[in-house]
């Protein structure tokens, strides 16, 4: 699984796009718009501790994106979407502090 922590200095939506672009080795501009998968403003707003948010998963650019609430922030992880048999294939470990 590839993951990155979202910070107060980086919007969650921006961190998702940058992580997918880095893993796919493409320019973020080359990716499909995030709003085709999820409303970026909603994604950003759930990072507010008062939202009650704990975890969210959605598909974007061929990945299963999972955003988890962690003490002190959010963790964004990518894994390959479930195959027809329901198994999820993890991306090799790699972490970054975007």
C-alpha positions in Angstrom: 0.0 0.0 0.0 1.3 3.5 -0.8 0.4 6.2 1.6 1.0 9.8 2.5 -0.1 12.0 5.4 -2.3 15.0 4.6 -1.2 18.1 6.5 -2.7 21.5 7.5 -0.6 23.0 4.7 -2.0 20.7 2.0 -5.6 20.2 1.2 -6.7 16.5 1.3 -7.9 16.7 -2.4 -4.5 18.1 -3.5 -2.7 15.4 -1.6 -4.8 12.7 -3.3 -4.1 14.0 -6.8 -0.3 14.4 -6.0 0.0 10.9 -4.6 -1.8 9.2 -7.5 0.4 11.3 -10.0 3.6 10.3 -8.2 2.7 6.6 -8.1 1.6 6.6 -11.7 4.6 8.7 -12.7 2.5 11.3 -14.5 1.9 15.0 -14.3 -1.1 15.7 -12.0 -2.6 17.7 -14.9 -2.7 14.4 -17.0 -5.0 12.7 -14.5 -8.8 12.7 -14.8 -10.4 15.4 -12.7 -10.9 14.4 -9.1 -14.4 15.8 -9.2 -15.3 12.9 -11.5 -14.8 10.6 -8.5 -15.7 12.7 -5.5 -16.5 16.3 -4.7 -13.1 17.9 -3.7 -14.7 20.4 -1.4 -16.5 17.6 0.5 -13.2 15.6 0.6 -11.4 18.7 2.1 -14.2 19.4 4.6 -14.1 16.0 6.2 -10.6 16.6 7.4 -12.1 19.0 10.0 -12.1 17.1 13.4 -15.7 18.3 14.1 -17.0 16.4 11.0 -16.9 13.1 12.9 -15.1 11.6 9.9 -13.1 8.4 10.5 -12.6 6.7 7.1 -13.6 7.1 3.5 -12.8 5.1 0.4 -13.5 5.9 -3.3 -12.2 5.0 -6.7 -10.0 7.4 -8.6 -7.8 7.0 -11.7 -7.8 3.2 -11.4 -7.0 3.2 -7.6 -8.9 2.5 -4.5 -8.2 5.6 -2.4 -8.7 5.4 1.4 -8.6 8.4 3.6 -8.3 7.5 7.3 -8.4 9.8 10.3 -5.3 9.4 12.4 -4.3 11.1 15.6 -2.8 14.4 14.4 -4.1 14.3 10.9 -5.2 12.1 7.9 -3.5 9.3 6.1 -4.2 8.8 2.4 -3.5 5.3 1.0 -3.8 3.8 -2.4 -4.5 0.2 -3.3 -5.5 -1.5 -6.5 -9.3 -1.9 -6.7 -10.9 -5.2 -5.8 -10.7 -7.8 -8.5 -13.8 -9.6 -9.6 -13.2 -12.3 -6.9 -13.3 -9.5 -4.3 -9.6 -9.6 -3.4 -7.7 -6.3 -3.0 -4.1 -6.2 -4.3 -1.9 -3.8 -2.4 0.6 -1.5 -4.0 4.2 -2.2 -2.8 5.0 -0.2 0.4 6.2 3.4 -0.1 5.7 6.3 2.2 6.2 10.0 1.9 5.6 13.1 3.8 4.2 15.1 0.9 
